[in-house]
Amino acid sequence: MPGVNIQVKGTVTGTLSDIDGHFTVQVASPSSAILVFSFVGYKSIEIPLAGKTVLEVKLEADVTGLDEVVV
């Protein structure tokens, strides 16, 4: 999914996914870093990097109902 925000938890380091959903981010400590994935309309997810170099991430839709709509 393009445009997903990927941030290293507890830092200001982050990036966005490209048109194919790929991304690259530099982390100081790959064994203990946690990546936070977020996108409007989807639930955020935190994934420990644990030294991995390739991740497959699936975001779940965050469906909420509206009580009323004003036009």
C-alpha positions in Angstrom: 0.0 0.0 0.0 1.5 3.4 -0.9 1.8 6.2 1.6 2.0 4.2 4.8 3.8 6.0 7.5 6.6 3.9 9.1 8.3 5.3 12.2 10.9 3.9 14.6 9.0 3.9 18.0 10.3 6.5 20.4 12.2 8.5 17.7 11.5 11.0 15.0 13.1 8.7 12.4 10.6 7.5 9.8 9.6 7.2 6.2 6.7 6.5 3.8 6.1 3.4 1.7 6.5 3.8 -2.0 3.9 3.1 -4.7 4.6 -0.7 -4.4 4.5 -0.6 -0.6 8.3 -0.9 -0.2 10.2 1.2 2.2 13.7 1.6 3.7 14.5 3.0 7.1 17.8 3.3 9.0 17.7 2.2 12.7 20.4 2.6 15.3 19.8 -0.8 17.0 18.1 -3.3 14.6 17.8 -5.9 17.4 15.7 -3.8 19.7 13.9 -1.4 17.3 10.1 -1.4 17.0 8.5 -0.1 13.8 5.1 1.6 14.0 3.0 1.4 10.8 0.0 3.8 10.4 -2.3 4.9 7.6 -5.6 6.9 7.7 -8.6 4.5 8.0 -6.4 1.6 9.2 -5.4 0.5 12.7 -1.8 1.2 13.6 0.5 -1.8 14.2 3.8 -2.1 16.1 6.3 -4.7 14.9 9.6 -5.5 16.6 12.3 -5.5 14.1 14.4 -8.1 16.0 17.2 -7.9 13.5 15.0 -8.8 10.5 15.8 -7.2 7.1 12.5 -8.0 5.3 9.0 -7.6 6.8 5.6 -8.4 5.4 3.0 -6.2 7.1 -0.8 -6.3 6.7 -2.9 -3.4 8.1 -6.4 -4.0 9.3 -9.2 -1.5 8.4 -10.4 0.6 11.3 -14.1 0.7 10.7 -16.0 3.1 12.9 -19.6 4.3 12.5 -20.9 7.8 12.5 -23.7 8.9 14.8 -24.8 11.7 12.6 -23.7 13.6 9.4 -24.1 17.3 9.0 -24.0 18.8 5.5 
